[in-house]
Amino acid sequence: MRHLLGIEGWRREEIEALLDRAEAHLPGGSASSSVLQGRVVANVFFEDSTRTRTSFEMAAKTLGAEVLNWTAQGSSISKGETLLDTVRNIEATGPVALVIRHRSSGAPHLAARHVRCAVINAGDGTHEHPSQALLDAFTLRRRWGALDGRTVLIVGDILHSRVARSNILCMKALGARVVVCGPPTLLPVGIQQLGTEVAMHLDPVLPQADAVMCLRLQTERQSESFFPSTREFSRLYGLNAQRASKMKEGALVMHPGPINRGVELAPAVADGARSVILEQVANGVAVRRAILEVCV
């Protein structure tokens, strides 16, 4: 493939082939560490990031590439430069791939139509975050062997979450049952069309889950009040120690980060035995190495 713009449209065998490739990119794996030797990968981030940008940088560097880290702050964006002018000018410096994060849904798709190098979507608005979904699926597959017949519960701000959309598409393609849960105001209209089930209340559905993915409240994308207060949200949808004790034996806790500790997740749960949050981060490097290898 030339670009990675989203999970939508991927077949199961295509997802599994990439996850198989990622296995070879784990520490001690058989994948080459010099496939990008002498090449440049550009991280083009119009939004802040810790995990995704760091992970792509580590992935590129450990494949032998040089990395250009571009951020909107301090750039000509402040002078009115457009997205297309920005990516075209960065491409003109010679990178083989642009890893793009942008506040607007569809921005990487637009860029891909106007540049010759590979474009990888590192999160676009409320649309998709494909590499996050792939690393989440990779983490669960390494724990379980397969996702068939498993129940993945996604809790929180579904409406504003690009992670939720990509994970629904990815987990469903791999045979999992996906349930989303959150306040009615934070559930997109028609979300069932993606093949997911909808639960308004957390406690009844929590014992059914093999993995619970808690999502951050994205207040920066909210232009109005969607719930009375963060305290009320946490009381109804936060995963605290008491709730976690009602989960299945062996059920896992996930979060794409950053965590609002004490809101979506209690610290004891985020750092507890069920948590695979740091595994997600570590696995992200292997998955993004595989993505770069395939795209470039």
N, C-alpha and C positions, 0 to 999 in steps of 0.2 A: 504494500500500500504506500501511497505517496504522502497522504495526510492522515492525521487522527483528529477528526473534528467532533465526533460524538459516538455513542454506543448504538444509537438508533440505526437499525438496518443490519447490524451484525448478526451473523448466524452463530449458533452454538459452537460449531467446529472451528470457526474463526477465532472466537474468544478463547477456546481451549488451546488452540495452537499457540496463541500469544502467551498464555499462562504457562504452557509447557516450555516455551522459549525462556520465560522469566526464571524458571527453575534452574536453568543452566547458568543464569547470571547471579545466583546466590553466592555468597562467599564460599570458595572452594569448588565452584561449579566449573563446567567444561567450556564455557563461552570465552571467546577471545577478548582480551582486554585492550586491544589496539585497533579495533575496526574503524575508529574515527581518528586515527593518528593523522595529524597535520590538517585537520578540519576544524571549523569553528561552528559552535551552536550558540545562538543568540536567545537569551531569556528576555522577552519583551513584556514587562509587567506594568500595566496601567493601574493595577490595584496592588495593595500590600499583600505580602505572603511571607511565611516562614517555611513551612514544610514543603510545599510544592516547588518553590524556587530552589531551595537548598537541595531537595531531592534530585531535581533535574540537573542542577549543577554538578552534584556528586556523580550522577549517572554518566553525564557527558565526559567529565574529567577522568573517570575510571575506565572509560572506553578510549582514552587517548586524545580527546578533543580539547581545544581551547574554548573558553566560555566568555561570552560578552554578556554582562548583566546590565540591562538598560531599565531604568525606571522613569516614570512620568515626572517625578519631582526633579526639578532642575533641568528639564528638557525644554525643547521648543514648543511643547504642548501649551505652555503658559503664554506663548506668543501667537497662538491660534493655529498651529500646524495640525493638519488632519491626520486621522488614523492611517489612511492610505499613503499620504506623503511620508509619514513616519516609517511605516514598514518598508516602503520602497527604498527609502534612503538607507535604512539599516541593511536591507538585502544587498544594496549596491556595494557594501563593504565586504561581501563575500561569504556570509554564513551558509551552511548547507541546510539549516533548519531554523525556523523561528518558533519558539515556545511562547505562546501568547495568552496572557490573562487580561480580560477587559470587562469593564462594568456593563457593557451593552451586549445583550444576547445577539448572537450571529456575527460578532466582530471577527473571530478567526475565519469564519466561512467567507466573509467578504475579502479578507486579506488573501486567502488561498486562491481566489479568482484573479488576483492581480500580481502575484509573485511567482517565480519559477522554483524556488526552493520549497522544502517540506514545511508544512505548518502543523503544529501540534497545539490543540486546544487545552490550555491549562486552567480553564474555567471562564465561561462567558455569561455574565449577568445571572439570570435565574434559569438558564437553559440547560447546560450540561457541564460535567467535569469528568470526562471519560477516563483519564488515568487514575483518578481517585476510585472510581467504581472497579476498575481492573485490579487495583492493589487490594481493595476490600475483598473482592471475590477470591483473589489469590491467597489472602490470609485465611479465609474460611476454608478453602479447598485444602490448604496445607494442614489445617486442624482436623478436618472431617474426611478428607479423601475425595468427596463429591458433595454437591449441594442438593442433589435430588431428594425430594421429600422433606427437606428442612424448612423451617419457618423462620424468616428474617423479619423482625419488627423494626420499623423506622419511626422514631418518635420525635416530635417537636415542630419546628418551623418548616413544614413541607412546602408551603406556598413560595417561599423565597429561596429554596435550596436547589441549586444545580446538582449537588451531590445526591439528593434524593432521587431526582429524575434518572440520572445515569445509573444509580444502583438498582432502581426498580427494573430498568431495561436489562441490565447485566444479570442480576440474580434470577429474574424470570427466564431468561434465555438458558441459564445453567440448571434449570429444573426446580428452583426453590419456590416456595409459597412466600409472597411478600405482603405484609400488612403495614399500612401507615396509620399513625395515631397522632392526634393533636387537637387543639381547639378548632372548632368549626371554621373560625375566621382565618386559620392558618392552613386550611386544606384546600387545594386548588379545585375549582369546579371541573368535573369530568376526569378526575385523577384515576378513576376506575378503568378508563379506556386504555390505560397502560397495562392492565392485567392485575392490578393490585386490589386488595381488600381494604376497606376503611373502617377504623374503629374510633369512636369519639372518646372512649374512656380507657385509660391505661390498665387499671387493675384487673379487669376480666380477661384481657388478652395476654397479659404479661407471662402467665404460667405456660402458655402455648409456645413461646418463642425459644428457638435454639440459639439465636443471637439477637441482641438488642442494640440497634445503632441509634444513639442519641445525637441530635443535631443542635447546633448553636442557634440561639435566637439572633437573627440578623437584623438588629435594630438599625443599622446603617442603610438598609434597603426599605425600611418601613416609613411611609409618609403619614401614617395615621395610627391610632391606637387599635391593636388587634386583640388585646387582653387587658384586664384591669391593672395588673402589676406583675413584675417578675416574681414576687413572692407568691402570688396566686398561681401563676404558671408552674412554678416549682412544686407547689403543694399538689397540683393535679397531675402534672406530667414529668416532674423531676424524678430521676432514679436515685433514691436514697438507700441507705443500708437496709431499712425495713422492707422496702419494696424488693430489693435485690434478693432478700432471703426467701422470697416467694417464687423466684425463678426456678426453672428446671435444673436438676443436677447437671453440671457441666455446661450450662448455657453461658454464652460469651457476651461481653460488653464491648462495644465499639464506639468510636467517635472520630470524625474526620479532623477535628481541631479547627481553631483553638477552642478550648473548653471554658465556658463560664462556670467555674467551680461553685457549687452550692446552688446553681440554677438548674441546668440540665442534669448534672451529675454531682453527687456528693463526693468529696475528696476520697473517702474511704472506698467508694465503688470505683472511681477512676483509677486508683492505685491498687485496687484489690486483686485477688487471685483470678477473678473472672475476666479482668481487663486484658484486651489484646491491643490496646491503643498504641503502645510503643512498637509492637510487632507490625502494625499497619505502617508505621513510619519507616521501619527498617526494610520491610518488604517493598515499599515504594521505590527504593533505589533499584532493586532488581527488575521490577516491572518497568520502570522508566528506561532502564538500560535496554530492555527488550524492545520497547517502543522506538527508541532512537535507532536501534540496529535495523528494525524493519522499515522505518520511514526513510532512513538515510542510506 
